[in-house]
């Protein structure tokens, strides 16, 4: 397949193209195969580099997880010094630079940004994320998430999406991607051919985008089409099937022959590159997911991903074994020499597109230490505060409970979720910060304790008349995270009969959710309900300000919390 390196998204000069061609010509087959890999640099980096040397792997990219800015800069410098060809250094930055860097700005989930109803905030979020990350040497964001949140029971998309309206997703992904580009970072549209339809997660199953060809074109096709037209440089292909398009290209295809996106020749070459005109780099989603090998043995799937159109292979089950699988696939003709050169050309061209070859020659691949001063700039905290302030959404206020009246003093709080590894609040949970912020303002907050359900009194056993004397508001604080190891994200009531909302018509009762925005589907009886979208300290602090009337609610919900389900709330 011909690659126009002067066209979008590369825009290479003749000098740049000469570097790509000369570099490719000087590479051995082993070097080329190594460029296909983007392993995760977890654990001891020195040991990982020794492993690269031992097995003869020279990867084209790597991905880092969270550390301090100074530590991350040192890691970037170490891997760049190891590699003769400059490396793409990637990260998952769905919540902004704070996903990767301890000092980074928490932009909040995409859905929180969308709730501001201001696409220019999306642009500024992408811009700041890029500037903070590139200050450390990171140059590739696996984002923005371009998925459309059609299914409220998707445990993996949810708040990572800009919403359930394709037009809004179009606009916000476009502006976020432009911010990344203007900040000097490669963006990556994910998850091709589109997540958010299935209630299942490709980490655990080969999932399905079930739209018809016409409906896909009008939704996901529109989002990808706009990003491609505007020059998105990379696309992440996922372990998601799109049966309608597989049957469109192959009318006689059998169900068990339909491949996930990451292994699908037609979805890559006829739809993404052909119909939509994408000329950039395609990277697989994590190859450690069940969806990648649910239908094809790993030994076959590893080289097939490249043979069928992906240019780079993300992560490994066992690095040496996967490298052997790739080499064997090349030796047996699964990957042709022409296909290998095409993939490596795109990888090299993407590096040239952001000037890595020039920076390596100049010794400037890693910014100077002074670049880390960006993390001292108060503008980052101010932006995080603005996004929280404009994004938190008052979904329901049927009883006029918010903001709290002066008569509200005693709050009985029931915590739903708020367990497991957190982001900035490692000590758990966010409800503790929430309680502290209320108590600073003079509220008496009683937290339900499942180990001592009758202390200081039982919500489930006490007379309603007695409870009214002790409680002004029953408040459910929910942090049901939507992208962990669970295959579903739903309410699990602590203590069950001690905490289920049986008193919603007897005592003022409300819920605040700092992650999953769809909890109304499990508890439609709440007349007072707030979505805050992101479990971050700044979000919790700003949420309390709004509950007590120090700040107005400004957010506009990017989704229908009930997805059109009937509920006779009044």
N, C-alpha and C positions, 0 to 999 in steps of 0.2 A: 504494500500500500504506500503510495507516494506521500511524503511528508513535506509540506511547504513550511520551511523554517523561518521564512520572512513574514509569514502570515500570523494572525492571532492563534494561539496566545503567546507565541515565542517572540516574534518581532526581532529576529536576529539580524545583525549586520553581516556583511561579507566576512569580516574579521572573526566574528563569533562563529559563523558557519565553518570557517576554515579550522578553528580550534576543535569543533565537534568532529569534523571529518578526519583530522589528523590524529585526534585522540582515539577515535574508533579504529582507525587503521593500525595503530600501534598496540592494540590490545590483543592478548591471547584469547582463545575460546574460554578458558577458565576465568579470565578477568571479566569478560563480557557476562558470563553466567553469574558471577558475583554481584555485578551491578544490578541484577534483577531483585536483589534481596534488601528488605528493610527490617532487620531484626530489632527487637525491643532490648534496650540497654538497661536492664534491671540488674540490681545487685552490684557486685564488685566490677567496675569498669576495666581495671587492669586485667582481671581474670578473663573477662570477655574478649579483650583484645588478644590475649594469649591464645584463646580458643580460635579466634579468626586466623591467627598465624598457623596454628597446628593443623587446621583442616584446609588451609589455603583459600579462605574466603575473603574477598575484598568487597564488602557490601557497598551498594550505591547510596544507602541512606540508613538512618537509625532513628529510634524514637526514645525520648527520655520521659521519665515520670517526675513527680514533684520533688523539689529541693529548693534551697535558698538560691537567690540570684547569683551569688558569688560561686557557690558550688556548681551550679548549672553552667556558668561560663567556663569554669575549669574543665568540666566534662566535655563541652563542645570543643574546646581547644585541644583536648587530648585525642578525640576521635578525628579531628581534622588533621592533626599532626601525623596520625597513624596512616592516613589515606593519601596516596599519590594524586588521586582525582578527588576534588572537593566533594564533600558529602552533603546531601539533603538531610537536615536534622528536623524531625517532625515532632508534633505533640498534639494531643487531643485537648482543645481549648474551648469546649462547649460553654463554659461559664466565664470565659475570659482568661487573662494571664494567671489568675489565682488558681486555675486548674493545674498549673505547672510550677509556678513560682510562689514561694511562701509570701513574699512581699507584693505579689502581683495584685492588680485591681480586680475585684469580683464584679464582673459585668452583670452577673445573674444569668439564669437560663434564658434561652432565646425567647421563650414564651413571656417572661417578665419584660424583656425589651419590647416585644410586640404589644404588650399591654399598655405601654406608654403612648401607643397610637401615633408615634412620631418616627418615621423612617430615618430621619437625620440622627436620632439617638443611636439607631443601629449602625449608621456610618461611623459615628464617633466611637462607639464601642469596638468596632472592628479595627479602627485606626489605633486606638490606645493599646488594644491587645497586641497588635503587630509591633508597635514601637517598643513596648515593654519586653516582648519576647526576642525581637531581633537585637536588643541591647545585650543579650546574653550569648548570641550566636545561633539561636534557633531561627529557622527560615521557612518552615512549612507548617501550616495549620490544617489539621484534618477537620475542616469546617469551612463555611457554615453548614449546619444541618439543613438540608433542603426538603426533608420529609414533610408530608402534610398529615396532620393529626386527625385523621378520619375516625379512628377507632379508639374510644376512651379506655379500652381495656388493654391497649398495647403497653406492655411493661417497659419498653425500651425507647419509645419515641416520646410521647407525652410532652412534658415541659421542655424537652430538647428542641421541639419544633416551634416555629413562629406562629402556629395556630392551625385551624381547620379550614380557613378560607384561602383557596389557591391564589387569589389576587393579592391578598395580604402577604402570604408566604413569598410570592414573586417579588414584591416591592422590598420587603425587609431583607431577604437573602441577597438581593441585588445591592442594596446599600451597605450591608455588612461586608460583602465580598469586596466592594469598592474600597471600603475603609482598610481592609487587610492589604489590598494591593498598594494603596497610597502609603501605607506604613512599611512597605518593602517586604511583605511576606506573601508566599504562595498560599492561595486558598484552595479548598478541595470540596466540591459539591458531593454530599453523601446523603442517603445510601442508595445508589443505583441498583435496580430500576425504580426505587421508591418504597420506603417503609411507611408504616402508619395505617395500612389497611388491615393487617392481620392482628389478632389478639395474642399471637405468639412471638417469640423472640429468636432471631437467627443464632444467638449464642447457643440455644438449646435445640433448635429444629430448623430445617430448611423452610423458611416462611414464604408467604405468597402475597403478591399484589394481584388482587382478583378483578381489577377493572377491565372493562372492554377496551378494545383499541381506541374507540372514539372517546371514551371517558378518560382514558390515560392521556391521550393527546391534549384534552382540554384542561387537565390538572397537572400531573407530574411533567408531562411533555412541555407544558407552557412554562413551568418553573425552570426546567433544565434548558429549554430553548432560549429563554431570556439570558440566563447566566452564560451560556455558550456564546450567544451573540455579543455579550459584553466582555468576553475574553477570560472566563474562568479558566485557570491554567490546568487544574487537575480534577479528576473525578474518582471517587472511591466506589468500586463495584462490589456489591454485597451478595450475601448468600440467600437471595430472595428470587423466587420464580415470578415470571409474568406470563402465565399460560396463554392469554389472548394473543400477545405478540408472537410467542413461540409458534402458535397454530397459524397465525397470519403468514409468517415466513415459511412454515412447513405444514401445510394443511393435513398431511397424513401422519403427523407425529403422534406417537403413543404417549400416554400420560407419564409412563416411567422413563421416557426419553427426554422429558422437559428438564433442562438444566437450570440451576440457580444462576443469577446474573454473573457471578465471578467466574463461572465456567462456561458461559453461554456465548458461542461465536456470533449468533445472529443479533443478540441484544447489544453486543459490543460493536460489531462491524456494519450491520445493516441498519440498526436503529440509532445508536449513539454517534457513531462516526458517519454513517451514511445519511439517514434522514435528518438528523439534527446537526450534522456538520462539525462534530467535535474533533479538533486537531491536536489536542493536548495529551497529557500523560494520564493513563488509567492505572490506579493502584487497587489491589484487592483489599477487602476488609480483612480483619484478623483471620488467618488461616487456622487458628486454634479453635474456632467455633465449630459446633456440631454441624451447622448448616453447610459447611464447606465439604465435609466428607460423608454426609449422610447417604448420598447416592453413589459416590465414586470412591474407590479405595484411595488412600492418601498417595500411594506411590504413583498412581495415575493422575490424581487431581493436581498435584504440585506442578508438573510440566504442562498439563492441559490448560491451566489457568493462563499461562503465557501464550501457549499455542493458539488459544481461542480469543486472544485480544487484550488481556491485561498486560501492562508493561512492567509492573513491579509487584513483588510478592511480599505481603505484610506478615511479619512474625513467623514463628516456627514452633513446631511441637518438639522436635529435636533438631538443632541447627545442622549438625553434621549429616544426619540422615536425610533431611530435606534437601540439602545441597547435593547429596548423592542422587536423590530422586530426580532433581532438576538436570544434573549431568547425564544421567541415564536416559531421560526423556529426550535430550538433545542427541545423544549418540544413536538412539533408535529412530530418530527422525520425527518424533512427536513435535518437537520444536525444530523448524527448519533453520538453516543459516540465515536466510532472508528475514524470517520472523524475528530471530534473535537480534540481528542488526537493526531492524526497525524499532524494537523495544528499547535497545540501548541508545539508539540515536535520540529517541524522545527523552530519555533520562538525562543524557548529556546536554541536550538542547534546553531542557528545563533548568539545569544548573547554569547554563550560559545566560538564560533569560533573566536571571536575577544577579548576574555578574559574578558568580562564584569563581569562575576561571580567572577573571581579572583580579579579584580580591586575593586569590591565592598567590598570584604572581607578585602582587604588591605587599603581601604579608598582612592583609587587613581582613582576613576571613572572620576573625574574632574581634569585635569592637574593643576599644580601650576600656580600662576599668572605670574611667570617668562616665562611660555610657550608663553605668548602673545608678548614676545619680537620678535617673528618671523615677526610681522607686521612692525618692525623697520628695518628689513633687506632690504637693497637696491636691493638685488637679485630679489625680487618680481617685482619691477618697471622695472628692466632691462629685465626680461623675458617678461613682457607685451609689452615693446617696441620692443623686438626682434620679437614677434609674429606679431605685427602690421607691422613692417618693412618688414618681409618676406612674409606676407600674402596679403597685398594690391596689387590688380591685375590691370594692364593696359590691358583691354579687347580689345580696339580698339584705334588706333592712326593713322588713315588713311591719315590725312592731316599733320602729323608731328607736331601737335600743342603742344604736351608735350615732354619735359618740356617747359614751357613758354619761348619764345625768349625775349631778352632785349626790343624789341619794344612793348611788351604787358605791358600796364600800367593801362588801364581802363577796368574793368570787371563789366558787368551787371549781377547780380545774381538773379535768380528766385528760391524761396524755394518751394520744393514739399514735403508735409507732415511735418515732424519735429514738431509734436504737440502731446500732451498727456503726461502721466507720463513717465519720463525718467529713466535712470539708475544712472549715476554719475552726470549728468548735469540737475539738478532739475529746473533751472530757465528758461530754453528754450530760445532758442534751441541750438542745436549743430551748426547751421549755424552762430550763433553769435560768437562762438569761431573760426569757420572757417574764418569768415570775419576779426576778430581781428588778426589772424595769418597772413593773407595776408597783412593787413594794416601795420603790424609791418615791413614787408619787402618792403614797399613803394608803394603798389598797391592801386589804387583808386577803391573802391568797392561800386557800387550803387545797393541797394537791392530793388527789386520790392515790392511795398506796395499796396495791393489790395484795401485799403481804399483811396489811393491817386494814382491811376494808371497813371496819367499824370505828376507826379512829379518825377524827374525834367523834364522828357519828356516821351511821350508815345511810348512804343515799338511797339504797334499795329497800331498806326496812323501815325507815323513819316515816312518821305521818307527814303528809304534805303541809299541813298547817304548821307543824314544828319546823320543817325545812324552810318555810317562808320567813320565819323569824331569824334564821341563821344565814340564809343565802340570798343575795340579791341577783346573782347571775350564775348559771351553770355554763362553764366555758370549756369546750372541747378543743384542745390544742393538738393539731394533727401534723405529723411529719411522716407521711407514707411515701418513702422514696420510690422512684419508678425505674431505676436502672441498675439494679444490683443483681444478686444471684437468684432472685425469685422470678417465677414465670408469670406472676400476676401481682398487681398492686391494688389491693382493696383494703377496706377497713376490717381490722380484727379487733373487736371491742375488748379492752382489758377487763378482766373480772366478769365479763358477759352480763349477767343479770344485775350486777351491782352498778354497771355503768351504761347500759344501753339507754338511749334517749327516750325513756317512757314519760318524762315530765315536760316535754316540749310545749304543752298547752297549759301547764300548771305553774311553772316557774320560768322566767325569761332565760332562754337557752340559745346558745350560739356555737358556731364552729369557726376556727381560723385554720387554714391549711397553708403550710409554708413549702409545699412541694406539689403533690398531685392535685390538679384543679377539678377533678371529677368526683370528689367524695360525696357530692350531693346525690349521685346515683345510688349510693348505699344508704343515704340518710336524707331523703327529700323533705322530711318534716321540719328541718331547721328553717325558721323564718329569718334568721340573721346568719349570714355566711360571708366569709372573706377569703379571697385567694391571694396569696403572696408569692407563689411560684418557685421560690428559691430559698433553700435553707442556708442562709448566711447571717452573720451577726448584724450587719448593717440593715438587713431586711427585717429581722426581728425587732431591732431597736426602732426602726421607722414604723413598723406595724403598731407598736405600743403607742407611739405618738398619735397615730390616727384613731386608735380606739378611744383614747382619752380626750380627743378634741384639740390637740395641739397642732394638728395638721389635717387638711382635708383629704378625702379619698379622691384620687384623680384617674386611676386606671380604668381601661376599657377592656373587657374580657375578649381575648382573641379566639375564644372557643365558646360553644354552647355547653355549659357544665352538665346539662341533662341530655344532650344530644337528641332533643326533640321528644324525649319520653314524657308521657302524661304524668302529671302529679297535681292532685287537687290540694294545693297548698293553702288556699283561703277558704 
